[in-house]
Amino acid sequence: MNTNLPKVMQPLGGQTLISHVIKTAKVSSKDITIIVGHQKDLLKEHIASIDPNIQTTEQNEQLGTAHAVKTASHLIKDDEKVLILYGDVPLISSETIETLINSEQDCTLLSMKLNNPTGYGRIMTDDENLATRIIEQKDASEDERKIQEVFTGILLINGSLLRPALDEINNQNAANEYYLTDLVEILSSKGVKINCIQANPIEVLGANNKNELHELESILRKMSAEKLLQKGITLLDATRVDVRGEVEAGKDCSVDVNVIFEGSVTLGENVTIKSNVVLQDVSIGDNSVIESFSHLSSATVGSNCNIGPYARLREGSEIGNNAKIGNFVETKKTKLGDGAKANHLAYLGDADIGSKTNIGAGTITCNYDGANKHQTTIGEESFIGTNSSLVAPVNIGKGAYVGAGSVITKDVPDEALALGRGKQVTKEDWAKNKK
């Protein structure tokens, strides 16, 4: 991977590989243990940031998959089923896991049939199509390598069978490793019936280099786009939408090209997202339009709003119903009331702006004094003229006017007009005399 990070911490769809696996596993179980080895401290810190309740065990020497599982054997209970997943196989679905869990056998393997099974352990079966042995590629004969049914590495097994079988596994093989696949022969020889469930090969793809990671990214993008289509969202081009989180939407929503969804995004009904928009942890109300090249993060937009183009709504922005945020307007920790407008070229930070107020082009709330942030409050139905600077903390009253080009440092009462300009001086014929 040519990276300073553990492989399972490589990014995929806005998350790490292992975070995808954890998220899927949590659908079926809250009792999750992760075996860590390479760069264990960094990985443990990352796992704790995802879910502090997840247990970890350490594999100080990487001696094979069975050796890894054995480091967690003290946590295995006889009366529970144990599901074994892999941190670098991120696309496994919760539906596939549920199919494994619902299997009636004491041990169930997730297998697949491949035209080219190179690199995988081959599954030997009996007349009842039950697994009797798995042969690793390195140890397989020429005829055994022709077997097309292979083991994905994922299995479900009763705890009462797993613990004693782990003790019987040895490393007498070409790699001198303790193979988890040896479980099958050990259990089968004792009369345990081991069945196989066929996997979708896409779900069990892993990544060992950046080319394979890129392939996973493409597959995940397609899978995520298909989920949006299934929810009834119109995609103008499903190949050019990135979903890096969760999206919920009402009816008749439309998404243009090059849109990125991150975190948790909720769309009301009849929401239009135009091209090259980034939405991160955002809620958008009914009938609102997000124009092209806008970036919304940790913000709430009401119904019947128009945002952008080239708007940036930062954390804590709350835009009321029927409001307008125009081109090159940035907001941060700002409430814009119902029907209020900031049509162009403004910065509104740490502000509470009343309904039906108009913010002129070039308006700035000067919220930072070099040490602390301060609040600006603007009442309902006020008018802030073009190119005004509002030096916080400051209050502009209801129905008040601020003249264009003003610097406002003191509170403005309701219905008042405030001007803060230097006096204009005009020198006639000045240019002529200069020449």
N, C-alpha and C positions, 0 to 999 in steps of 0.2 A: 504493500500500500504506500510505501515511502512517506510515512507519517510519524509524528510524535505521539499519536494517540493509540490506545488499544483498538484492534480492528472493529470490535463491536460498538465502538463509539464513533465510527465513521458516519457522516450525515446521509440521511435518505429521506426525501420528502419533508425536510424541515425538522426531522427528529433524528436521533441516533438509531442504528440498527437494533440495539438491544431494547430501546424504549418501545419500538414496534412490537417486539416479542412479549415484553412485559404487559403492554396494553391488551394484547390478544389473550394472554394467559389469564389475566385478571377477570375476564368475562366468565371463566369457568371455575376459578379458584382464587381464594385470598391467601392461601398458604403457599408462598413462592420462595424457593431458595435458589440463589444464583452462585455457581461455582466460579471463583475468580482465580487467576494465576498471574499472567503477564501484566505488569503495571497495575497490580491489584489495588493499591491505595487510591490511585486516580479513578479506577473503575468503581470502587466502593463508594467514593464520594459522589460520583455521578448517579449511581443507583439510589443512594439516599436522597438525592435531590428529586428523583422521580417518585419514590415512595419509601419513606423511612421505616416502614413496617416490613420490608422485604429482608429476609435473612441472607447472609452470605457465608460460604465456607471457602477455605483457601486450598488450592492445589499448588503447593510450592514447587513440585517437579511435574512437568508435563509428560506423564508416562502412559497416556492413552485415555480413551473415553471411559472405560470401566474404572480406571484409577480415579478419574475426575468424579464420577458418580459415587464412588466409595467414600470420598471425603465428606459426603453428606449422608452416609448411611446411618449415622447415629440419630438423624432426624426422621428417618423413615419408620412409620408405624405399620404393624402387621395388618391392621384392619382398614387400610386405606389404599387407594389406587395411586400409583406414581406415574406422572406424565413427564417424559424427558424431551425437552426442546433444545434448540441451539441458538445462541445469541447472534449468530451471523446468518440466520435463515429467517428474515423478517416478514415474509409475505404469507406465512401460514395463517389460515383463516380460523375464526372461532367456530365456524360450521364444521370444518374438518376435525377440529379438536373435540367437538361434541359428538361427532360420529365415533371417534375412538373411545370416548368415555362411555358411550352407550353400548359398546361391544360387550357381548355376554361371556367372552373368553377371559381366562385369567391373564393372558398376555396377548396383545394385539400389536402388530407391526404396521407402520405406514410404508407402503411400498409403491413402486411405479414400474411401468414397462417402457423401456427405451430401445429405440433402434440401435443406438450406439451407447452401450452401458459402461464404457471405459471409465475407470476410476471408482466405480461403485462396488459395494459388496453384493455378490449374487446370492439370491435366495433359492435354496434347495427345498423342494416340497415333496410330500408323499402322495399316495393315491387319492386322499381326501382333500388335496390342495392345502394342507396345513404345513406350515414351515417346520423344517427339521434341522436346518443348518444354514448359516450365512458364511460365505467364503469371501474374504477380502481379495481385491484385485491382485495384490502382491503374492498371495498364496494360491491363487486359482490356477488350475491346469488349462490347457488350450481349449478343451471341450467345455469346461466350467465357465470360461470367459464368454462363451457364446450364449449363455443364459441371459434373457432380456429382462426378467423381473429382478429388480434391485431394491435394496434397503435404503430408505431415506435417512436413517439415523433416529427417526422419531418413533417412540413406542409408548404404550401404556401397559403397566404391569402391576399386579398385586404386590403390596409391600412384603407380605409373608413369603413370596417367592424370590423377590429381588435381593433381599439382604443375604440369605445363605448362598445364593448363586454367585454373588459378587466375590465371595470368599473362595470359590472354586476356579475362578478365572486366572489363567497364568499368562505369561508373556512368551511362550514358546512359539514364535512366529517370525516371519521375515523382518518385521520392524522392531521386534523385541518390546512390543507394547501390550498393554492390557486392553483387549478389544471388548467393547460392550456387546458386539455382535456374537461373541461366544456364549452369551446367555441362551441363545436359541438352541444350540446343540445340547447344552447342559440341561435345560428344562425339558426339551423334547425327549431326551433319553430317560427321563423320569415319568414320562407319560403325560406331560402337560400339553394341552392342545393350544397351538399358537396359530392364529389366523392372520391374514393380511387384508388390509383395506387399501384400495388403490387411491393414490393421491393425484391431484392435478399437478403435473410437473412444475408448473410456474410457481406454485406455492412453496416449493421446497428448494428453490434456487438459493444459493449462497453467493458470497463475494469474497474472492481472495486477491483481487487487484482492482485498480481503478476502472479498467474496461468493464469488468463484471459488475462493479458498483454502478456504473453508468447504465448498464443494461437493466439493472433492478430499478433504477430511477425511471426509466422509460416505461417499464411494465407497471410500476406503481402509479405513474401519471395516468396511464390508460385505464387502470382499474378504478382510480378515483373519479375520473371523468365519467365512466360508465355508471358509477353510483349517483352522480349528479343527474345524469339523464334519467335514471330509474326514479328519482325523486320528482321528475317533471320539470327540471330546469332546462331551459333552452340554451344550448351551447352553439355559438356560431361556428366554432372549429374546436372539436373535442381534443385535438392533438396539441392545442396551444392554451391549455388551462392547467394551472398547477394547484393542487389541493395539498396543503401541508398542515392540515388540521381537520376540523369537523365543520361541515356546512349544513345548516338547516334552512329550509326555504318554503314559503307559501306558494300559491299557484301563480303561474304566468310570469315567472322571473326569467330574465334574459341576461346572458353573459357573453360579452364580446371576446376577442382574442387577447392573449398575453395577460390574462388576469391571474393574480396569485392570491389564494386564500391561505391565511396562516392562523393558527390557534383556533378559537371558537368564533364562528361567524354565523349570524342569524339574519336572514332576509325575510321581510314581510311578503305580502302579495304584490305582484305587478312591479317588482323592483327591476330597474335596468342598470346593469353594470357595463360601462363602455370600455374601450380597449386600454390596455397598459395600466390597469388599476391594481393597487395592492391593498388588500383588506386584512387587517390583523386584529383579532379579538374585537369585532365590531358588530353592532346591532343596527339594522336599517329598517325603517318603517315602511308601510304600504305606499306604493305609487311614487317612491323616490327614485331619483336618477343620479348616478355617480358618473360624472363626465370623465373623459379620457385623461390619463396621466395623473390621477389623483392618488394620494397615499393616506389611508385612514388607519390609525392604530389606537386601540383601547378607547374607542369613541362610540357615542350613541347618536344616531340620526333619526329624527322623527319621520312622520308621514308627509308625503307631498313636498319633499324637499328637493332642491337641486344643488349638487355639490360639484365644484370644479368648472372647467378643466384645470389641471395643475393646482389643485387645492391640497393642503396638508392639514389633516386633523390629528393632533397628537393626543397623548394620554389625558383623560379627564375632560375631553370635549363633549359637550351635550348640546346637540342642535335640536331646537324645538320644531313643531309641525309647521309646514308652509314656509320654512326659512330658506334662505339662499346664501351659500358660500361660493363666491366666484373664483376667477382665475388668480393664482398666486396669492391666495389668502392662507395664512397659517394661524391655527388656534391651538392653545394649550391650557388645560384646566379652565376652560371657558364655557359658560352657559349662554347660548344664544336663544332668546325667547321666541315664541311662536310668531311667525311672520316677519321676523327681523332679517336684515340684509347686510351683508358685507360683500359687495360685488367684485372688488378687485384690489389687489396690491395692499394688503393690510396684515399687521401682526396683532393678534388679540390673545394675550396671555394673562392668566389669573384674573379673569374678568367675568362679571355677571351683567349681561346685557338684556334689557327688558324687551317685551314683545313690540313688534312693529317699529323698532328703532332702525335707523339707516346709518350705516358706518361708511363714510366716504373713502375714496381711494387714497392710499398712502397713510391711513391712520395707524398709529402705533400706541399700544398701551406700554408705557415705560415701567415695567413691573420689577426690574432688578436694579438695586442701588449699588451693586458690587459686593454686597454681603448678604442681603436678604431679599426675598420676594414680597411684593405688596399687591393689594387687591384694588381693582378698578370696578366701580359699580355705575352702571348707566341705566336710568329709568326708562319706563315705557314711552314709546312714541317720540323719542328724542332724535335729533339730527346732528351727526358729527361731520363737520365739513372736511373737505379734501385736505390731505397732508397735515393732519393735526397730530400732536403728540400729547398724550394724556399721562402726566407724571404721577404714578401711584405712590402712596395711597391717595385716591381721589374719588369723589362721588359726583356724578352728573345727574341732576334731578329729572323728574318726569316731565316730558314735553319740552325739555331744554334744547337750546341750539348752541353749537360751538362753531364759530366762524372758521372758514378755510384758512389753513396755514397757522393755526394757533398752537401755542404751547400752554397747556392748562396745568397749573400747579395747585390751584385751590378749588374747593368744592363749588359747584354751580347749582343754585336753587332751581326748583321746579319752574318751568315756563320762562326761564331767563335766557338771555343771549350772552355768551362769553366770548371775548376776543383777546387774544394774547399775541399780537403782532408788533413788530417794530414799525415805527412811522415811516411811510414811503416818502422819499425825497426824490424830486425830479429836477434835473439841471438841464435846462433847454440849451440847445446848440453845443452841448459838451463834446459830442463826437466830432462835430465840424471843427471845433477849436483844436482838438487833439491832432487832427490831420495837419 
